[in-house]
Amino acid sequence: MLQRLQSIHPQVWVAIGTFTIIAASAYPVFSKDTREGHDLFSSEKPAAIREAQEAREQEYRRQMLQRRAQLQADQQELEHQLQQQQQRQQQQPQTKSNGKQ
């Protein structure tokens, strides 16, 4: 058997070696992981990263809506206080002018 292997031409050995190296290099390309973004040459984001970003964006939106509602409530409270203060100021000159007469 060893003599038979030695009788194979060196160019055939080179061809077999080259084919083996190319096949081993191409294996990761053709044996794809089923999850997106986990391929060797994938330009997509992995699903876990995309889902984490979406969760952060949803949390940010929720916080912004809460903050907007709080700011609107604060603004209404300040407007109400300003109206009360203006009413008091309007009533004070009337009482002062009534007191002088």
MIZA-475266 format. One line per 8 residues: number of its first residue (from 1); their letters; for each residue x, y, z of N, C-alpha, C, O, CB. Coordinates in Angstrom, 2 decimals, decimal comma. Glycine has a CB too. Layout:
! MIZA-475266
NUM> A> X/Y/Z/X/Y/Z/X/Y/Z/X/Y/Z/X/Y/Z | ...
END
This chain:
! MIZA-475266
1> MLQRLQSI> 0,83/-1,19/0,00/0,00/0,00/0,00/0,88/1,26/0,00/0,59/2,23/-0,71/-0,95/-0,01/1,22 | 1,94/1,25/0,79/2,84/2,39/0,85/3,51/2,63/-0,50/3,70/3,78/-0,91/3,90/2,19/1,95 | 3,86/1,56/-1,19/4,47/1,71/-2,51/3,49/2,31/-3,51/3,86/3,07/-4,40/4,98/0,36/-3,02 | 2,23/1,94/-3,34/1,23/2,48/-4,25/1,05/3,99/-4,04/0,91/4,74/-5,00/-0,12/1,74/-4,06 | 1,06/4,44/-2,77/0,95/5,87/-2,47/2,18/6,62/-2,98/2,07/7,76/-3,43/0,77/6,08/-0,95 | 3,33/6,00/-2,89/4,56/6,66/-3,35/4,59/6,78/-4,87/5,29/7,64/-5,42/5,78/5,89/-2,86 | 3,85/5,92/-5,56/3,86/5,98/-7,02/2,98/7,09/-7,58/3,01/7,37/-8,78/3,41/4,65/-7,58 | 2,19/7,74/-6,72/1,33/8,84/-7,18/2,22/10,05/-7,47/3,12/10,38/-6,71/0,23/9,20/-6,10
9> HPQVWVAI> 1,93/10,67/-8,57/2,73/11,80/-9,04/2,66/12,96/-8,04/1,60/13,19/-7,47/2,25/12,26/-10,44 | 3,76/13,70/-7,82/3,77/14,83/-6,88/2,75/15,92/-7,21/2,24/16,57/-6,30/5,14/15,44/-6,85 | 2,44/16,12/-8,48/1,45/17,13/-8,84/0,05/16,73/-8,33/-0,76/17,60/-8,00/1,42/17,34/-10,38 | -0,22/15,44/-8,28/-1,50/14,97/-7,75/-1,57/15,28/-6,25/-2,61/15,69/-5,75/-1,68/13,44/-8,01 | -0,44/15,08/-5,55/-0,41/15,41/-4,11/-0,64/16,91/-3,90/-1,34/17,31/-2,97/0,95/14,98/-3,49 | -0,07/17,70/-4,75/-0,27/19,16/-4,65/-1,74/19,50/-4,90/-2,31/20,33/-4,20/0,64/19,92/-5,68 | -2,33/18,85/-5,88/-3,74/19,10/-6,18/-4,63/18,67/-5,02/-5,57/19,38/-4,66/-4,16/18,37/-7,46 | -4,34/17,52/-4,42/-5,13/17,04/-3,27/-4,97/18,00/-2,08/-5,95/18,33/-1,41/-4,70/15,60/-2,87
17> GTFTIIAA> -3,74/18,42/-1,83/-3,49/19,37/-0,73/-4,20/20,69/-0,96/-4,79/21,25/-0,04/-1,99/19,60/-0,56 | -4,13/21,19/-2,18/-4,79/22,46/-2,51/-6,30/22,34/-2,34/-6,94/23,22/-1,78/-4,45/22,89/-3,96 | -6,86/21,24/-2,84/-8,29/21,03/-2,70/-8,70/20,95/-1,23/-9,72/21,51/-0,84/-8,72/19,75/-3,44 | -7,90/20,27/-0,43/-8,20/20,14/1,01/-8,17/21,51/1,69/-9,04/21,81/2,50/-7,19/19,19/1,69 | -7,19/22,33/1,39/-7,08/23,66/2,01/-8,25/24,55/1,58/-8,82/25,25/2,41/-5,74/24,33/1,62 | -8,60/24,51/0,30/-9,72/25,33/-0,17/-11,03/24,86/0,46/-11,85/25,68/0,87/-9,82/25,26/-1,72 | -11,22/23,54/0,56/-12,45/23,02/1,17/-12,53/23,41/2,64/-13,60/23,79/3,12/-12,51/21,48/1,02 | -11,41/23,31/3,34/-11,40/23,69/4,76/-11,67/25,18/4,94/-12,32/25,59/5,90/-10,06/23,31/5,42
25> SAYPVFSK> -11,16/26,00/4,01/-11,38/27,45/4,10/-12,82/27,82/3,75/-13,36/28,79/4,29/-10,41/28,19/3,16 | -13,43/27,08/2,85/-14,79/27,40/2,42/-15,85/26,84/3,36/-17,01/27,25/3,28/-15,02/26,86/1,02 | -15,49/25,94/4,22/-16,47/25,31/5,11/-17,27/26,33/5,94/-18,50/26,23/5,99/-15,76/24,34/6,06 | -16,62/27,32/6,58/-17,40/28,29/7,37/-18,38/29,10/6,53/-19,43/29,53/7,03/-16,47/29,23/8,09 | -18,06/29,32/5,27/-18,93/30,12/4,41/-20,21/29,36/4,09/-21,29/29,95/4,07/-18,21/30,52/3,12 | -20,10/28,09/3,84/-21,25/27,30/3,41/-21,99/26,61/4,55/-23,11/26,14/4,34/-20,82/26,29/2,42 | -21,41/26,53/5,71/-22,11/25,96/6,86/-22,58/27,11/7,73/-21,97/27,42/8,75/-21,20/24,97/7,68 | -23,66/27,75/7,33/-24,12/28,96/7,98/-24,88/28,65/9,26/-25,59/27,66/9,38/-25,01/29,76/7,03
33> DTREGHDL> -24,68/29,54/10,22/-25,46/29,49/11,45/-26,86/29,98/11,11/-27,01/30,87/10,27/-24,80/30,35/12,60 | -27,86/29,43/11,73/-29,23/29,79/11,37/-29,61/31,18/11,88/-30,53/31,79/11,35/-30,19/28,77/11,91 | -28,94/31,67/12,88/-29,27/32,99/13,42/-28,66/34,08/12,54/-27,53/33,96/12,07/-28,77/33,14/14,87 | -29,44/35,14/12,31/-28,94/36,22/11,47/-27,83/36,98/12,17/-27,86/37,16/13,39/-30,07/37,17/11,09 | -26,88/37,41/11,39/-25,78/38,19/11,93/-24,64/37,37/12,48/-23,65/37,94/12,94/-26,28/39,08/12,98 | -24,75/36,05/12,44/-23,69/35,21/12,98/-22,88/34,54/11,87/-22,05/33,67/12,15/-24,28/34,16/13,89 | -23,11/34,94/10,64/-22,34/34,38/9,53/-20,95/35,02/9,52/-20,72/36,06/10,13/-23,06/34,61/8,17 | -20,05/34,37/8,83/-18,69/34,88/8,75/-18,64/36,21/7,99/-17,89/37,11/8,37/-17,78/33,86/8,08
41> FSSEKPAA> -19,44/36,33/6,92/-19,42/37,54/6,10/-20,73/38,30/6,18/-21,09/39,01/5,24/-19,12/37,18/4,65 | -21,45/38,18/7,26/-22,76/38,81/7,39/-22,62/40,29/7,67/-21,76/40,71/8,45/-23,57/38,13/8,48 | -23,47/41,08/7,05/-23,50/42,51/7,33/-24,68/42,87/8,23/-24,87/44,03/8,58/-23,56/43,32/6,03 | -25,47/41,87/8,61/-26,62/42,11/9,47/-26,19/42,10/10,93/-25,20/41,47/11,29/-27,72/41,05/9,23 | -26,95/42,82/11,75/-26,70/42,79/13,18/-27,24/41,48/13,74/-28,26/40,97/13,27/-27,35/44,01/13,89 | -26,56/40,92/14,73/-27,11/39,73/15,37/-28,46/40,06/16,02/-28,70/41,18/16,46/-26,13/39,18/16,42 | -29,33/39,06/16,06/-30,68/39,27/16,58/-30,66/39,76/18,03/-31,47/40,61/18,40/-31,48/37,97/16,49 | -29,75/39,25/18,84/-29,71/39,65/20,25/-29,37/41,14/20,38/-29,95/41,82/21,23/-28,67/38,81/21,01
49> IREAQEAR> -28,47/41,63/19,57/-28,10/43,05/19,63/-29,25/43,90/19,14/-29,56/44,93/19,75/-26,83/43,32/18,79 | -29,90/43,49/18,05/-31,03/44,25/17,51/-32,17/44,31/18,53/-32,77/45,36/18,72/-31,52/43,62/16,20 | -32,46/43,18/19,18/-33,55/43,16/20,17/-33,21/44,03/21,37/-34,09/44,69/21,92/-33,83/41,73/20,62 | -31,95/44,03/21,79/-31,54/44,87/22,91/-31,67/46,35/22,56/-32,11/47,15/23,39/-30,09/44,55/23,33 | -31,30/46,72/21,34/-31,44/48,11/20,91/-32,91/48,52/20,85/-33,26/49,62/21,26/-30,78/48,32/19,53 | -33,76/47,64/20,33/-35,19/47,94/20,27/-35,77/48,11/21,67/-36,60/48,99/21,89/-35,94/46,85/19,52 | -35,35/47,27/22,61/-35,83/47,39/23,99/-35,39/48,72/24,61/-36,16/49,37/25,30/-35,32/46,21/24,84 | -34,12/49,11/24,35/-33,65/50,40/24,87/-34,43/51,56/24,27/-34,77/52,52/24,97/-32,14/50,58/24,58
57> EQEYRRQM> -34,72/51,49/22,95/-35,48/52,55/22,30/-36,90/52,63/22,87/-37,42/53,73/23,07/-35,53/52,32/20,79 | -37,53/51,50/23,12/-38,88/51,50/23,69/-38,86/52,08/25,10/-39,75/52,85/25,46/-39,46/50,08/23,71 | -37,86/51,72/25,89/-37,75/52,27/27,24/-37,53/53,77/27,19/-38,09/54,51/27,99/-36,61/51,58/28,01 | -36,70/54,23/26,25/-36,44/55,66/26,10/-37,72/56,40/25,73/-38,02/57,46/26,29/-35,36/55,90/25,02 | -38,49/55,84/24,77/-39,75/56,47/24,38/-40,72/56,54/25,56/-41,38/57,56/25,78/-40,41/55,69/23,22 | -40,79/55,45/26,34/-41,69/55,42/27,49/-41,29/56,49/28,51/-42,14/57,19/29,05/-41,68/54,03/28,15 | -39,99/56,62/28,76/-39,51/57,63/29,70/-39,79/59,04/29,18/-40,14/59,93/29,96/-38,02/57,45/29,97 | -39,62/59,26/27,87/-39,89/60,57/27,30/-41,37/60,93/27,40/-41,71/62,08/27,67/-39,44/60,61/25,84
65> LQRRAQLQ> -42,25/59,95/27,19/-43,68/60,21/27,33/-44,03/60,54/28,77/-44,85/61,43/29,03/-44,50/59,00/26,84 | -43,42/59,83/29,72/-43,66/60,14/31,12/-43,15/61,54/31,46/-43,82/62,31/32,14/-42,98/59,10/32,03 | -41,97/61,87/30,97/-41,39/63,19/31,23/-42,24/64,29/30,61/-42,44/65,34/31,22/-39,95/63,26/30,70 | -42,74/64,05/29,39/-43,60/65,04/28,73/-44,88/65,26/29,54/-45,33/66,39/29,72/-43,94/64,60/27,30 | -45,46/64,16/30,02/-46,68/64,28/30,82/-46,41/65,04/32,11/-47,21/65,87/32,53/-47,27/62,89/31,14 | -45,26/64,76/32,75/-44,90/65,46/33,98/-44,68/66,95/33,71/-45,11/67,79/34,49/-43,65/64,84/34,60 | -44,00/67,27/32,61/-43,76/68,68/32,28/-45,07/69,42/31,98/-45,24/70,58/32,36/-42,82/68,78/31,08 | -45,99/68,76/31,30/-47,28/69,38/31,03/-48,06/69,62/32,32/-48,69/70,67/32,48/-48,11/68,51/30,08
73> ADQQELEH> -48,00/68,65/33,24/-48,68/68,83/34,52/-48,05/69,98/35,30/-48,75/70,79/35,90/-48,64/67,53/35,35 | -46,72/70,05/35,29/-46,03/71,15/35,97/-46,39/72,50/35,34/-46,59/73,48/36,06/-44,52/70,94/35,93 | -46,45/72,55/34,02/-46,79/73,78/33,32/-48,21/74,22/33,67/-48,45/75,41/33,90/-46,64/73,60/31,81 | -49,15/73,29/33,71/-50,52/73,64/34,07/-50,59/74,16/35,51/-51,32/75,10/35,80/-51,45/72,44/33,90 | -49,83/73,54/36,40/-49,81/73,97/37,79/-49,23/75,39/37,89/-49,75/76,22/38,63/-48,98/72,98/38,66 | -48,16/75,66/37,16/-47,57/77,00/37,18/-48,51/78,04/36,59/-48,61/79,15/37,11/-46,24/77,00/36,43 | -49,20/77,69/35,51/-50,17/78,62/34,92/-51,29/78,91/35,91/-51,75/80,04/36,02/-50,73/78,05/33,61 | -51,73/77,88/36,61/-52,80/78,07/37,61/-52,31/78,99/38,73/-53,04/79,88/39,16/-53,26/76,71/38,18
81> QLQQQQQR> -51,08/78,77/39,20/-50,54/79,63/40,25/-50,38/81,06/39,77/-50,64/82,01/40,51/-49,19/79,08/40,74 | -49,95/81,23/38,52/-49,79/82,56/37,95/-51,14/83,27/37,86/-51,22/84,46/38,16/-49,13/82,48/36,55 | -52,18/82,58/37,45/-53,51/83,17/37,38/-53,99/83,60/38,77/-54,56/84,68/38,92/-54,51/82,18/36,76 | -53,76/82,76/39,77/-54,15/83,12/41,13/-53,40/84,35/41,61/-53,98/85,23/42,25/-53,91/81,95/42,09 | -52,11/84,41/41,29/-51,30/85,55/41,70/-51,78/86,83/41,00/-51,86/87,89/41,62/-49,81/85,29/41,40 | -52,09/86,72/39,72/-52,60/87,89/38,99/-53,94/88,34/39,55/-54,20/89,54/39,62/-52,72/87,57/37,50 | -54,80/87,42/39,93/-56,10/87,77/40,51/-55,90/88,49/41,84/-56,60/89,45/42,14/-56,98/86,52/40,69 | -54,95/88,01/42,65/-54,68/88,66/43,94/-54,16/90,08/43,72/-54,54/91,01/44,44/-53,66/87,84/44,77
89> QQQQPQTK> -53,27/90,24/42,71/-52,72/91,56/42,45/-53,80/92,51/41,94/-53,76/93,71/42,24/-51,59/91,47/41,44 | -54,76/92,00/41,19/-55,85/92,84/40,71/-56,77/93,24/41,86/-57,32/94,34/41,86/-56,64/92,13/39,61 | -56,95/92,36/42,81/-57,83/92,65/43,94/-57,18/93,61/44,92/-57,87/94,42/45,53/-58,21/91,36/44,66 | -55,86/93,55/45,08/-55,17/94,42/46,03/-55,30/95,89/45,68/-55,59/96,68/46,59/-53,71/94,04/46,11 | -55,10/96,34/44,44/-55,26/97,77/44,15/-56,70/98,23/44,41/-56,91/99,38/44,82/-54,88/98,07/42,69 | -57,67/97,38/44,19/-59,05/97,76/44,43/-59,29/97,99/45,92/-59,99/98,93/46,29/-59,99/96,68/43,89 | -58,73/97,17/46,76/-58,89/97,34/48,20/-58,13/98,56/48,68/-58,60/99,24/49,59/-58,43/96,10/48,96 | -56,97/98,86/48,12/-56,20/100,04/48,50/-56,95/101,30/48,08/-57,00/102,27/48,84/-54,78/100,00/47,87
97> SNGKQ> -57,52/101,30/46,90/-58,24/102,49/46,45/-59,54/102,65/47,25/-59,96/103,78/47,50/-58,54/102,41/44,93 | -60,16/101,59/47,66/-61,35/101,66/48,48/-61,01/102,16/49,88/-61,80/102,88/50,49/-62,03/100,30/48,56 | -59,84/101,80/50,38/-59,40/102,22/51,71/-59,05/103,69/51,75/-59,20/104,30/52,81/-58,21/101,41/52,16 | -58,60/104,32/50,68/-58,20/105,71/50,65/-59,41/106,63/50,58/-59,31/107,78/51,01/-57,27/105,98/49,48 | -60,49/106,18/50,09/-61,64/107,04/49,91/-62,38/107,22/51,15/-63,39/107,93/51,17/-62,54/106,52/48,90
END
